[in-house]
């Protein structure tokens, strides 16, 4: 079994994520390739796409949300992702067990939902949410229909038992909005055959591999995945990493040269490349602790030489110009210059539409 270094794993991940070289994929094709785009923060996908797609225009992603070829919904790990319409129908059912567990563990709602037959609640939500409805309006309708139950807990149950889309304007670039749910079956035209966990594993490896079973478990939050890889083993390529762990990959997966240059890339607070492995050292190795102070919120990440070596945050002052503050631990003068240049190119995305955006670098530690 061949050995693969952490550095080679990092370069391979960046290549497959289109972070070594931008591509001409459309936002829909990019979402399909990455098996969804992290979207907990509504505008994070715009920066994620900008860093991966040559000449990316936020209007293209916004248009895909409006025409419903892309949708925002709960999927992997019980978190919000930007999915193609097909994946919203085909992949979402694989995570029902994760969402069931989330209801059973939820600190606020588990007591109200324990032992409750949710089938009438889910059926009611499917009939009700033929058009987008805000969460307060959903709670009001649930309170009227099920007066003896906690409407907030029932709304949370609807989110977890029924495939629901967060309809625009939520997630748009030019304007935003509060969460409004609509049942996927009423929002998305057509149908899609349910995906299998084996199919999902192969797609994951193509975009995130080589990877361990634990990595795929982190990506999905599903269990009993060893048997999936054992079933697939005859068609997979295997590697051993620097720690002696077995990694799997699709047979046609190309491994990048570890000495390839990795350009500076700005990533949002949540990004696929940072959240999809149990061992994230391929992109976070050597991360300086001072870059993430305990009281820091909403920090984006900056890849330098293929690893997270800086963070960024948008600072605003009333109606004045915005500033992107970049914190780094020990970047060379050349790296600082490259980071600043990429920040200036990304200013319109980082600044979320601010009229003017400045850039400031700050060394920590």
N, C-alpha and C positions, 0 to 999 in steps of 0.2 A: 504494500500500500504506500503510495507516494506521500511525501510530507509537503505541507504548504505553510509558509511563514505567515505571521500576523500581518506583516506589511503587504504581502501578496494578497491576503484576504481583503485588506483595506482597499487596495487599488482595484481589485476585482469588483468589490461592492460598489465603489464609486463609478466604475465603468458601466456596470449593469443598471445603475440608477441614473445614468446620463449626467453624472456630476464631474466626470473627467472631460467630457466634450459635450456641448449642447447638441440637441438633435432637432429635426424638423417635425417631430410628432405633433399631432394636435393635442389639446387638453384631454379629449376623450380617449385617444389612443394611449396617452401617457398614463391616465388613470387605469386603463385596462392592463397595461404592462406592469404597473406597480401594485396591482390588486387593490386599488384604492389609494387615496391620498388622505393623510391625516388632516382632520378639519375641525378639531375641537374649537379652535379660535376661527371665526368665520372667514377672516382674510388671509390666514396662514397659507392656504393652497395657492394663492397668487404668487407669493414669494417662492414657494416650492416649485411651481411651474416655471417662473422666470429664471431660476437657477438651472433649469434642465432643458428649456426649449429656446432655440435660437429665435430672436425677434419676437418673443412672447408679448402679446397684447392682452391686458386684462379683459378687454371687451370680448375676446374669444371665449374665455372661461365663463364670463357672465352670460354670454349668449347660449352656451351649452346648458347652463342652469335654467335659463328661461325656456328653452325649447325642450327641456326635460331629457336630453340625452345624457346629462349628468345629474345626480341627485345627492343630497346630503342625508345620511341615515346612520343609525347605529349598526355596527358590524363587528369587525375584529376587536376582541378584548372588551366589548361593550362600549366602545368609544365611537365618536362621530367620524365618519369617513366620507370622502367624495368618491362615489361609485358610479360606474356606468349604469345605465338603466338595466342592462342585461344582468350585471353582477348584483344589482339591488334585488332582483328576483331570484337569481340562481344561487348566490353565495350566502345571503343573509340567513337562510334556514339552517346553515351549518352551525350557527352560533346561538341557537335557542337554548342549549344547555348552559352556556355562559350567562345568558340573560336571566335564566331561571335561578341560577346560583346568586346572581347579583340581587335579585329580589329577596332571596332567603337571608342574605347577609346585610342588607341595607340598614344602617343604623337608625334611620328615621322611620322607615316604612315596614320593616320586617314583621313587627308585632301585629300591625293592622292587616297584613296580608297572610299571615300564618294560618294554614288550614282553610283558607277561603277558596271556594270554587270560582275560578276566574273565567271560566268559559262563557257565562252570560255577559261578563264585562267586556271580554274581547269581541264577542259577537255584536254587542251594542256599539263598540268603537268602530268596527268595520262598517256598520250601517250609517253611523253618524258622520264619519270623516270621509265623506265623498268629495268634500271641498276643504281647503285649508281652514283650520280653526285654531285660534290661539289657545295656549294652555289654560288661562283663566276661563275661557268659554268652555273648554273641554271639562274642566273641573265642575263648572256650574251645571252642565248637562248630566254629568255623572252623579252629582249630589241630588238632582231631581229624580233621576231614574233609580238610584240606590241610596235612599235617604238614611239608611242605618249604617252606612260604611263611610270611611274616611275618603273624601273625594281626592285629596292630594295623593294618597297611596294608590287609589284606583287609577289616577292619571299616570302615575309611574308604572303601574302594571300594564296599562295600555301600551306605553312606550316600549315595554319589554316583551309583550306577548304578540303584538301585531306589528308587522313590518310597516313602519311609519316614515314618511319623508318629511324633512323640514323644508317647507315650500319657500320659494322666493317671496319677499325680498331678502329673507335671511340668506347670507352668504354672497350677496351681490357686491360688486366693487363700487358702483356709483351711489348706492344707497344701501342701508341695512334695515333690519327689522327684528322684532322679537320672534321667538320660536312659534311657528304655526304648523300644526301637524295635519297631514292628509294621508290616508291609507295608500300604500304603494300600488295596490291593485286598481285604484281609481285614478292614479296620477300617471302611471306608466302604461303606454299602449303596448299591446302584444303580450307575449308570454315567453318563458324561458324554462328549460328543463333544469331541475335542481342539480347543482354541482355536487360532486362527491368529494370527500376529504382527500382522496388520492389525487384528484385533479387539482385541488387547491395546493397540495404539497408540491406538485410539479411546477405550478405557476410561481409559488413562493421561491423555490430553488432557482428558477430561471432569473428572478429579479433580485434575490437576496443571498443566493448561495455562493460557494459551498457553505453548508450550515449543519449544525448538530440537531438532534431530535429536540434538545432543550431549547434551541433557538426557535424552532417552529412552534414549540409550546408557548414561548414568550409572544410570538407573533399572533397566535390564535387564542391563547388562554384555554385551550382544550387539553384533555388528558388522554392517556392510552394511545399515544402517537408512535411509540416504538413499533407497534404492529403495522402501522401504515408504512413505515420505511422498510420494514422487513418484507412486506408484500411487494414494494417497489424496487427492492434491492437489485434484482436481475437487470433492470433497465437503468440503474444509476451508476455514477462514478463515485468512488470513495477516496477520501484523503485522511491524513492524520495531521493535526495541527501541532504547534510548538509544545502544547501541554499533553500530547499523546491522545487527544480526543478524536473520535471518528466523526468525520464530516461527510455529508452526502451532497451530490450535485447531479444535475441533469447531464446526460451523456454528452450532449453537444455544447455544454457550457464552456466558454472560453475563460481561461485564467489570465489575468492581466500581468504584464511585466511589473515586478515590484519597484523597478527604477523609473517607471513612467512619471513624468512631472504631473502634479496635481494642482490645478489653478485654485485660487481663492474662490470660495463659494459661500454665499450667505444663505442660512437656513432659518426657518421660523422657529418659534418656541417648540412646537411639535412637528417632527418630520419623520417620515418612514425610516430614513437611514439611521436615526438615533434610537428608535424604539422597537426594532424588529429582531433583536438577538438577545439571548441570555447573557452572552459575553460580548460587550460592546467595545472591547479594547481595540478592535480593528479601526475604530474611528475616534475613540475617546482616550486612548492610551496616553498616560502622562498628563492628563487634564489637571491644571493647577486649581486647587480648592478655592483660592480667592476669587476665581471667576464667577462663582456662584455663592455670593454671600447669603447667610440664612434669611435675611429679610427681603431678598430680591424677588421681584415678581415679573412675569412676562418677559423673560430674557430670550432673545434669539441666539443663534450660534453661528460661528464663523469657522469654516474649514480652511486651514492653512497647511499646505503640504499633506493634505488628505486627512488631517486630524482636527478635532475641535481645539483651537488654541486661542480663541477669543469669543466674547459674547457681545451682543448689541442690544440696545434698548432705545426706544423712541422717547424723546423728551419734548414736551410742548409747554408753551407759556401763553395761555389765553389765546388771543387771535394772532399772536406773533408767529414767526417762523419756527419750524420744528428743527430738532437736532438729533442726529443719530450718534449716541455715545457708545464707543467701542472700548471694551475693557480687555486688556491682554496682559500676559504674565512676563514674557521675555522675548518678544518678536524682534528679529533683526531689523535694521533700517530698511533693507530691501523688502522684507515681508510687510512692514508697516506701510510702505509706499504702495504695495500691491493691494493691501486691505483697503486703504483709503481710496484708491482708484476704483476698486470694485464697488465700494460703498457709494461713491459718487454716481457710478453707472446705475446702481440699484436705487438711487434716492427716491424716485417716484413711487417705487413699490414699498420700500422701507418706511417712507413717510406717509403711506396710506392716503395719498391724495393731497397732502399739505401743499400750500402755495409755494413754500420755499423750505428747503431742507439743508441743514449744515451737517458736517461730519466732524467729530472730535474723538481722538484716540487718548486713552488713559491707561497708564501702566499700573498694575496692582501687584502687591507682594514685594 
